[in-house]
């Protein structure tokens, strides 16, 4: 069943769009209008599908997605594309609001919290207290108080770093160093991540579902 996707004529006057290369504009338009899109702007798709549909080399598709991610316009994670401001341009009638809220609940939580444009954060899985205390529980060997929204903040602050992987390393280190009881706070997490070295993946082969940062 076909779906209508409208692109505002002001699209071409947007300052960010004007700075894009021709193939970058083309891929962004494709992400807005391809058959897999939905009204919340978060949908499942592979870079291989993007490459096939657009005729662009897979390596170039991945390179452009990285550019979009650094510009905080589009994120590719858990096999899904998220267009940050897509919701802002949807109709705000009650039917659309309900549809968007339903799709956000079904979407990967980090992506649902990353997109902008609609006050969905009252939904149960989005209603996390960003200001909650973060502590390391030496009995469970896990951090407590880390919300999805806080993880998104870290992801934006430290691009190119596997945040979840580094959190796991921190937990291992803290377990091995029980005398460091004053560690395991926000300041500890930020110091650790600021010293981490980004590990950028190769462009030629990307396993399906691999995040692009």
Helices and strands as residue ranges (DSSP letters): G 9-13, H 15-19, H 22-33, E 42-44, H 47-54, H 58-70, E 74-77, E 80-83, G 87-89, H 94-106, H 109-114, G 124-126, E 135-137, E 142-144, H 148-157, H 163-176, H 186-195
